[in-house]
């Protein structure tokens, strides 16, 4: 399980916990924590996608041509 999936699993657990509570403040707090877990999962996914894209660019980048001329 990757980090994003784990964060989403925690969010589901928080929502389930909120369903069993009667106190509106506590219920709101658990739902707020769940929302934060989901935001963190989305952030992780976007950063992972960016990192993968940058890695692909580095792998497919053509090397610069080498010159035999000495540097000035």
Secondary structure, 3 states (H helix, E strand, C coil): CCHHHHHHHHHHHHHHHHHHCCCHHHHHHHHHHHHHHHHHHHHHHHHHHHHHHHHHHHHHCCCCCCCCCCCC
